[in-house]
Amino acid sequence: MQGYNVIMIYNKSMDELLMCNRLKDPYKGLSNLVGGKIEQGESGIVAAYRELFEETGISKEDVTLHHLMDYTYYMHQCYVEVYVGKLKQDIIVSGDENILYWSDLDKDFFNMTLYAGEGNIGHMIEQVNMCKDKILSNVNVD
């Protein structure tokens, strides 16, 4: 079963979420979180830090990732690991795979005409809201 990850990166004050505008399928033209494929033999957390750096320039020194949740799609033979982190300091993100931007949190992330993931992004944000104290501490809980 193929593994993927999505990574929720909040700014230092946790009032903005890093998003990307997808330039290719799946979800071309929609806003999404950054992430990618977990390579054979690679742990989920190592893959998350690798993908985060490749797509945004954010390093392990800039953020502590927390393993928030997983989705398993049995009919598609894949699973998705969701990680979340708060930047330790303000940094400039850069990437060429998708268009990166910071989104305010007052959006309707369940709107499938604007956001990828069939409402999953909205659900993940609600889960983060329920455990913000752990994320704010910047302590790794893995």
FENWOSUL-V262122 format. One record per helix or strand of 2 or more residues. SS is the DSSP state (H for helix, E for strand). FROM is the first residue (numbers start at 0). LEN is the number of residues. If there is no record, write none. Layout:
# FENWOSUL-V262122
ss={SS;SS}
from={FROM;FROM}
len={LEN;LEN}
This chain:
# FENWOSUL-V262122
ss={E;E;E;E;H;E;H;E;E;H;H}
from={1;15;30;33;43;65;73;77;98;119;131}
len={9;6;2;5;13;8;3;10;6;11;5}
